[in-house]
Amino acid sequence: MLKAHFKKKLPSFELEVDVSISNGILALVGHSGAGKTTILQCVAGLQTPSWGEIAISNKPVFSSELGTNVPIRKRRIGYLFQDYALFPHMTVEKNVLYGKPKKGSASEQVLTAGDVLEMLKIGHLRNRYPSQISGGEKQRVALARALMTEPELLLLDEPLSALDQNTRSTLQQELLKLQAQWKIPFVLVTHDLQEAEMLGDQIIKIDHGQQEIIKEQGEQGKPEKLELVRGLNNAR
Ligand SMILES: Nc1ncnc2c1ncn2[C@@H]1O[C@H](COP(=O)(O)OP(=O)(O)OP(=O)(O)O)[C@@H](O)[C@H]1O
């Protein structure tokens, strides 16, 4: 669950956000420079809002009133960047293991790198380096690394925009399936309204820092989306 109600002063406008998602995918759409990445960064703890409150799984991680500002490593968030942000000198497996929480951290680790690599069908790539795999494979590795943290919320900043249409369609379906399996909220930033419509249970347009609701979150597990996920499961 994510609840975020905050403002952030930016050089050319003030960003105002009031979003809430308990499960499913919240898609943020909007032009370049509208404020989408800033929203993700405030939720993650990479930027600090000027005012407001952010709660993840009912725990406040930011409150201007109470002076709360939980650091990024304690927010239980997976963050997927547009450019994958893999370490070039590390193998696929080492990159994925990098997401594993350190001993004694709040997360009780039950997943192994092997589990996650198999789940995303990249087990055979474990000893390769990022320069030896395709863009779609890199994105799966980045996703695997984000999932290793066993996040309570997954933030995806245009994760598919650099991919060709076929790879993009496959990964869109994988994201839907993954969300249905993990049952944690995803916040997905995209330029593409079609992608937002296909993936978003809720769609919010951001324009100059102001939000407009394009699609409200309906009943959880809408029939058409469940059918799509069932179809994908049956196809495997
Ligand atoms: N580090 C920064 N310093 C100053 N201004 C910034 C900084 N980062 C972003 N901005 C400004 O804040 C506004 C919102 O930027 P943001 O990156 O959130 O937009 P976006 O919607 O994610 O854009 P894009 O789709 O191009 O990634 C823009 O006007 C941008 O110029």
The ligand as an ORCA input file, in Angstrom:
! r2SCAN-3c Opt
* xyz 0 1
  N      17.997     18.076    -10.040
  C      17.165     18.992    -10.507
  N      17.413     20.302    -10.318
  C      16.607     21.239    -10.774
  N      15.470     20.961    -11.466
  C      15.162     19.713    -11.703
  C      15.998     18.637    -11.240
  N      15.430     17.480    -11.630
  C      14.321     17.802    -12.298
  N      14.145     19.135    -12.336
  C      13.034     19.851    -12.947
  O      11.855     19.408    -12.318
  C      10.807     19.231    -13.258
  C      10.283     17.787    -13.200
  O      11.289     16.876    -13.656
  P      11.044     15.314    -13.702
  O      12.347     14.661    -13.992
  O      10.330     14.902    -12.464
  O      10.058     15.184    -14.935
  P       9.539     13.882    -15.713
  O       8.080     14.057    -15.871
  O       9.992     12.658    -15.009
  O      10.279     14.018    -17.091
  P      10.868     12.880    -18.101
  O       9.653     12.191    -18.649
  O      11.599     13.696    -19.130
  O      11.754     11.996    -17.300
  C      11.375     19.616    -14.618
  O      10.936     20.910    -14.900
  C      12.869     19.548    -14.424
  O      13.510     20.464    -15.242
*
